[in-house]
């Protein structure tokens, strides 16, 4: 029901967010012009012209789509490619900001890619278990990814250390299968004993339909781990069905298949021309809008389910 409420929703982005230039431009524009741009959008809306401020955001149009359905939704921002520990601290600060602004007791987190690992670390290691009602991960490398293994082995570690003197890229080292195995074991008992609701969504797509710049990584992962979304194998995204603590306590992880065939970019609402693979006509009218809407509807269904599970 539209009048039923739940906790606010925080959207957690992955590593090396591709919209960082847009985000920086928006921040600088607001610094220079204050709320002038927002007031201009409101003026257009009064004339029936709607411009979505999140149309080029990492989570493309998802915040506004969920807000239209009555949800209180917030973007979060953590380090570009910093370490898992640093990103977890950033995430704690972001959720504290959301909780303060909304005066809510808890928050739902819907996280994409490494955003899921950041949030898990924050919950288990930074005392935030009582502040998070649920964590939904989409395309998260819970078990790491063979693509990270391949790149780190091929000189990636040395490059990261050199480049990190200027730009911190150490977060990529936390995505190897070995690093994720150690991370999962480190926080296993804390996760088994907390009251947070965990669920995962795993997506994949055939090579030809995967965004062209993800096809090389798709090949690496396919050979080593099977079906994947271009960056993370299905098995890693699904994580595990249950977390068992040393004291015997058990936590169910609700594992779900992403309802739409999608690559890592598609999972956050972005369409690409490779989606036309197998389509006879060059560009069926409305194909992009229909596909992106179908992704937004998945997020809406997730939010509606959380509202039923955690009504206020």
C-alpha positions in Angstrom: 0.0 0.0 0.0 1.2 3.5 -0.9 0.6 4.8 2.7 2.6 2.0 4.4 6.0 3.1 5.4 9.4 1.5 6.1 12.9 2.6 7.0 14.7 4.9 4.6 16.7 3.2 1.8 20.4 3.9 1.2 21.9 3.1 -2.2 25.5 2.0 -2.0 27.7 2.2 -5.1 30.6 -0.1 -6.1 34.3 0.6 -6.6 35.6 3.1 -9.2 32.1 4.6 -9.8 31.9 5.5 -13.5 29.9 8.6 -12.9 32.5 10.4 -10.8 32.8 13.3 -13.3 29.1 13.9 -13.3 29.1 13.7 -9.5 31.9 16.2 -9.2 30.2 18.6 -11.7 27.0 18.5 -9.8 28.8 19.2 -6.5 30.8 22.1 -8.0 27.6 23.5 -9.6 25.8 23.6 -6.3 28.8 25.1 -4.7 28.8 27.9 -7.2 25.1 28.5 -7.8 23.5 27.2 -4.6 20.0 25.9 -5.1 19.4 27.8 -8.3 19.6 24.7 -10.4 17.2 22.9 -8.2 14.8 25.8 -8.4 15.1 25.8 -12.1 14.1 22.1 -12.2 11.1 22.9 -10.0 10.1 25.7 -12.4 10.2 23.2 -15.3 8.2 20.7 -13.4 5.5 23.4 -12.8 5.2 23.6 -16.6 4.9 19.8 -16.9 8.6 19.3 -17.9 10.3 16.8 -15.7 14.1 16.5 -15.6 15.3 13.7 -13.3 18.4 14.9 -11.4 19.6 11.3 -11.1 19.3 10.5 -14.8 23.1 10.2 -15.1 23.8 8.9 -11.6 25.6 5.6 -10.9 22.1 4.3 -10.0 20.5 5.6 -13.1 17.1 7.0 -12.3 16.5 4.6 -9.5 16.3 7.0 -6.6 13.6 9.1 -8.3 11.7 6.0 -9.5 11.5 4.7 -5.9 10.6 8.1 -4.5 7.7 8.2 -6.9 6.5 5.0 -5.3 6.6 6.6 -1.8 10.0 5.5 -0.6 12.6 7.7 1.2 15.8 7.0 -0.8 19.3 8.4 -0.3 22.5 8.2 -2.3 25.7 7.4 -0.5 29.3 8.2 -1.5 32.5 6.4 -0.4 36.1 6.5 -1.6 36.7 6.0 -5.4 38.8 2.8 -5.1 40.2 2.9 -1.5 40.6 -0.1 0.7 37.6 -2.1 2.0 38.4 -0.8 5.6 38.4 2.8 4.4 35.2 2.4 2.4 33.5 0.8 5.4 34.4 3.8 7.5 33.0 6.1 4.8 29.8 4.1 4.6 29.3 4.4 8.4 29.6 8.1 8.1 27.1 8.2 5.2 24.6 6.0 7.0 25.0 8.1 10.1 24.2 11.2 8.0 21.1 9.5 6.6 19.9 8.4 10.0 20.4 11.8 11.5 18.6 13.6 8.6 15.6 11.2 8.7 15.6 10.6 12.5 15.0 6.9 11.6 16.1 4.1 13.9 17.4 1.9 11.1 18.1 2.0 7.4 17.8 -0.5 4.5 20.9 -0.7 2.3 20.6 -1.8 -1.3 24.2 -2.2 -2.5 25.8 -2.9 -5.9 29.1 -4.6 -6.5 31.8 -3.8 -3.8 29.2 -1.6 -2.1 27.9 -4.9 -0.6 31.3 -5.7 0.9 31.7 -2.2 2.3 28.4 -2.5 4.0 29.0 -6.0 5.4 32.3 -4.8 6.8 30.7 -1.7 8.3 27.9 -3.8 9.9 30.2 -6.5 11.4 33.2 -4.5 12.3 32.1 -0.9 13.0 29.2 -1.4 15.4 26.4 -0.7 12.9 24.4 -3.9 13.2 21.7 -2.2 15.3 21.3 0.5 12.7 20.8 -1.6 9.6 17.5 -3.4 9.1 18.5 -5.2 5.9 21.3 -5.5 3.3 20.4 -6.4 -0.3 23.4 -6.9 -2.5 23.3 -6.9 -6.3 26.3 -8.2 -8.3 28.5 -8.2 -5.2 31.7 -10.3 -5.3 31.2 -11.9 -1.9 33.6 -14.7 -2.8 35.9 -12.4 -4.9 36.4 -12.7 -8.6 38.9 -14.5 -10.8 39.2 -11.3 -12.9 40.8 -9.5 -9.9 43.1 -12.5 -9.4 44.2 -12.4 -13.0 44.9 -8.7 -13.0 46.7 -8.6 -9.7 48.9 -11.6 -10.6 49.8 -9.9 -13.9 51.5 -7.0 -12.3 48.4 -5.3 -10.9 49.6 -5.3 -7.3 52.8 -3.5 -8.1 51.0 -1.0 -10.3 48.4 -0.3 -7.6 51.1 0.4 -5.0 52.8 2.9 -7.4 49.7 4.6 -8.5 48.2 4.8 -5.0 50.8 7.4 -4.1 48.6 9.7 -6.1 45.2 7.9 -6.3 44.4 5.2 -3.8 43.4 2.1 -5.7 44.0 -0.5 -2.9 40.4 -1.5 -2.9 41.0 -3.7 -6.0 43.3 -5.9 -3.9 40.3 -6.6 -1.6 38.4 -8.2 -4.5 40.6 -11.2 -5.0 39.2 -14.6 -4.1 41.8 -15.1 -1.3 41.2 -11.7 0.2 37.4 -12.3 0.2 37.8 -15.7 1.8 39.8 -14.2 4.6 37.3 -11.4 5.0 34.3 -13.8 5.1 36.0 -15.8 7.8 37.0 -12.8 9.9 33.4 -11.5 10.2 31.6 -14.9 10.1 30.7 -15.0 13.8 29.5 -11.4 13.9 27.3 -11.9 10.8 25.8 -15.2 12.2 24.8 -13.5 15.4 23.3 -10.1 14.3 19.7 -9.4 13.4 20.3 -7.9 10.0 18.3 -9.4 7.1 20.6 -10.4 4.3 19.7 -11.2 0.7 21.7 -11.4 -2.6 20.7 -11.0 -6.2 22.9 -12.6 -8.8 22.8 -11.6 -12.5 24.5 -12.9 -15.7 24.3 -12.3 -19.4 25.6 -14.1 -22.5 28.9 -12.7 -23.9 27.5 -11.0 -27.0 24.9 -9.1 -24.9 27.5 -8.0 -22.4 28.8 -4.4 -22.6 31.7 -4.6 -25.1 34.2 -3.2 -22.6 33.3 -6.0 -20.2 33.7 -8.9 -22.7 37.4 -9.5 -22.1 36.8 -9.8 -18.3 33.7 -12.0 -19.1 36.0 -14.4 -21.0 38.4 -14.6 -18.0 35.7 -15.3 -15.5 33.8 -17.7 -17.8 36.9 -19.9 -18.1 37.6 -19.9 -14.4 34.2 -19.7 -12.7 31.4 -20.0 -15.3 28.5 -17.7 -15.9 29.0 -14.1 -14.9 28.0 -10.4 -15.4 31.3 -9.3 -17.0 33.0 -8.7 -13.6 31.6 -11.1 -11.0 30.7 -14.8 -11.4 27.2 -15.9 -10.4 28.6 -18.1 -7.6 30.3 -15.1 -6.0 27.2 -12.9 -6.3 25.0 -15.5 -4.6 27.5 -15.8 -1.7 26.1 -18.7 0.5 22.8 -19.9 1.7 23.7 -19.8 5.4 26.2 -18.3 7.8 27.1 -20.6 10.7 28.9 -19.2 13.7 31.3 -21.1 16.0 28.6 -21.2 18.7 26.2 -22.9 16.3 24.1 -19.8 15.6 22.8 -19.7 12.0 21.9 -16.9 9.7 19.9 -17.5 6.5 21.1 -15.6 3.4 18.2 -15.2 1.0 19.6 -16.0 -2.5 17.7 -14.7 -5.5 18.3 -14.6 -9.2 18.2 -11.1 -10.8 14.9 -11.2 -12.8 16.4 -9.7 -16.0 19.4 -10.8 -17.9 22.0 -8.2 -17.1 25.7 -7.4 -17.0 27.4 -5.4 -14.3 26.5 -2.0 -15.8 22.9 -3.0 -16.5 22.4 -4.0 -12.9 22.3 -0.3 -11.8 19.9 0.8 -14.6 22.2 1.5 -17.6 21.3 0.1 -21.1 23.9 -0.5 -23.7 23.8 -1.3 -27.4 24.9 -4.9 -26.8 21.4 -5.4 -25.4 20.3 -5.5 -29.1 22.2 -8.7 -29.7 20.0 -11.1 -31.6 17.5 -8.4 -32.4 16.9 -8.2 -36.2 16.2 -4.5 -36.4 19.0 -2.1 -35.5 17.2 -0.2 -32.8 13.7 -1.1 -31.9 11.8 2.0 -30.9 11.7 2.3 -27.1 14.1 -0.6 -26.4 16.3 1.5 -24.1 13.5 2.9 -22.1 11.7 -0.5 -21.7 14.9 -2.2 -20.5 15.9 0.5 -18.1 12.4 0.6 -16.7 12.5 -3.1 -16.1 15.6 -2.7 -14.0 14.0 0.1 -12.0 11.0 -2.1 -11.4 13.3 -4.7 -9.8 14.5 -2.1 -7.3 10.9 -1.1 -6.7 9.9 -4.7 -6.0 12.9 -5.1 -3.6 11.8 -2.0 -1.8 8.2 -3.1 -1.7 9.2 -6.4 -0.2 11.3 -4.7 2.4 8.3 -2.5 3.3 6.2 -5.6 3.9 8.9 -7.3 6.0 9.7 -4.1 8.0 6.5 -2.0 8.2 6.5 1.1 10.4 
